[in-house]
Amino acid sequence: MLPFARVSIIGMGLIGSSLARAVRAHMPTVRLTATDADPAVRERVRDLNLVDDVADSAGAAVVDADLVVLAVPLGAFAAVGAEIAPELASGAVVSDVGSAKQIVIDALGPLMPPGVHLIPAHPVAGTERSGPDAGFPTLFEGRWCILTPPEGADSAAVARLSEFWARVGSRVEVMEPRHHDLVLAVTSHIPHLIAYSIVGTAADLEGVTRGEVIKYSAGGFRDFTRIAASDPTMWRDVFLTNKDAVLEVLGRVSEDIAALQRAIRWGEGDALFQRFSSSRDIRRAIIDAGQDTADPDFGRHH
Amino acid sequence: MLPFARVSIIGMGLIGSSLARAVRAHMPTVRLTATDADPAVRERVRDLNLVDDVADSAGAAVVDADLVVLAVPLGAFAAVGAEIAPELASGAVVSDVGSAKQIVIDALGPLMPPGVHLIPAHPVAGTERSGPDAGFPTLFEGRWCILTPPEGADSAAVARLSEFWARVGSRVEVMEPRHHDLVLAVTSHIPHLIAYSIVGTAADLEGVTRGEVIKYSAGGFRDFTRIAASDPTMWRDVFLTNKDAVLEVLGRVSEDIAALQRAIRWGEGDALFQRFSSSRDIRRAIIDAGQDTADPDFGRHH
């Protein structure tokens, strides 16, 4: 018994198009509808034959859907929410894939008609690529999907959405939205912010040419450029919508960098060694938890 | 005609043992001698049959060598230099693989007997693994090796060392030592320092458990843990010996992070978008320059 029969995906970038492919692979009898604000993306989704119907607007896409998934940048949620609200079927579940979660409840909650269940979700998965051609059906396999139902949410709706994500290969966790936003600030938002920052610093540094930065990037810098190649619109919106948690963690990051800076200035080798020694345990735990490859250098070819 | 006939490698970790394997692969008639301060490593090098002779001390290892390569942490250079100096053959080239270069000239230069050529070198290559089992013969292929000859260095010795590194697959560049130290601070030392710092911050953050950090690391954090799993002794010594350049760049890094922090606090979306948009060009240039894989997510399996 499928958790949903008619699924509508709003936004067909990396995540939306991966979800469409995964639904096709694991729940082939689901009727899939999709749309995208960009006509060229809609055309491409038609050419790739990713869904049953490509609608020309978000409102048209959600009619009759029993699951609607917003896969657009967080800054577009309020507008999309207003557009789809009048068209939503009673009993429908409205969800999303956004990287911040309290904002989804704040932006969409008040717009939802009675009888519609808002259950925000965040599949912790992705690559640095964007657009419908970047998606692939196995993106969610073995990755966590975090559901953040608002207080008083319908437990049957939560269970159906959990089952949906499990069907596409995800491991599902339920979390309080503000706690999600703090945890993901640490494990995702701050790493992206720092990577964007360092790449910008290196590109503009006096005394070192951009050509030198590129040539000698294999010393470590190149790793940061992958994350910093992620979609700038999506990430702008993440930082604007998860401001409090990001600023809180960033304060700690700056303190810790300053402490290392001081240890270097004063030649405190033991403090540096101790700090650097503890990281290997975390790396090992991540590999043991199935969240990264055990191959050296991410399995890059040498 | 081989650039060197008798090569001695002091230190058989990731880099030293990779170099031994690469010499065997590309210059099989070279007589290879190696040693390591750790008796267990020497034993392992014998078992793996990586070289012709395993010497029990650095002094014994360099007798008759026409190329000596120090592949030990930078903090050990002065002691190793003092030990090998009386044993060096006239005309020998003494080099290394250290990540900072002015310090090598300062530490080894005064110890070298007349007729011995000190030509420091830095192959910009590696993985997060350590030890003789982590090495592999293709590590240097397509990677840059930077030579930083001191003023007045013998040009024939520089040419022979260039040829040596070219034979193991490297692209060779000659650079002024202090400029090397600034460039590598940007492309390697600061990325490692920031990665170590962020991993430490995440591990100790109140309100987020270590288990949560591990579970949801696929959001970006896991990338930082790879670099932060690198050898702590090696990296302690890099920061202690390239202090000036690292602190200079770190000052700029902190300023740039503060600017992003401010943009987030004041909701300056356009500034964030503009900053994030420029990184993709650098990523593309690194891939075009053959310094990283074009596969999404470093080619990790999904």
Interface residues (C-beta under 8 A of the other chain):
Chain A: G75 S99 V124 A125 G126 T127 E128 R129 A134 F136 T138 L139 E141 R143 W144 I146 E173 H179 L182 V183 L184 V186 T187 S188 H189 I190 P191 H192 L193 I194 A195 Y196 S197 I198 V199 G200 T201 A202 A203 L205 G207 V208 R210 E212 V213 I214 K215 Y216 S217 A218 G219 G220 F221 R222 D223 F224 T225 R226 I227 A228 A229 S230 P232 T233 W235 R236 D237 F239 L240 K243 V246 L247 V249 L250 R252 V253 S254 D256 I257 A258 L260 Q261 I264 R265 G267 G269 L272 F273 R275 F276 S277 S278 S279 R280 I282 R283 R284 A285 I286 A289 Q291 D292 T293 P296 D297 F298 G299 R300 H301 H302
Chain B: G75 S99 V124 A125 G126 T127 E128 R129 A134 F136 T138 L139 E141 R143 W144 I146 E173 H179 L182 V183 L184 V186 T187 S188 H189 I190 P191 H192 L193 I194 A195 Y196 S197 I198 V199 G200 T201 A202 A203 L205 G207 V208 R210 E212 V213 I214 K215 Y216 S217 A218 G219 G220 F221 R222 D223 F224 T225 R226 I227 A228 A229 S230 P232 T233 W235 R236 D237 F239 L240 K243 V246 L247 V249 L250 R252 V253 S254 D256 I257 A258 L260 Q261 I264 R265 G267 G269 L272 F273 R275 F276 S277 S278 S279 R280 I282 R283 R284 A285 I286 A289 Q291 D292 T293 P296 D297 F298 G299 R300 H301 H302
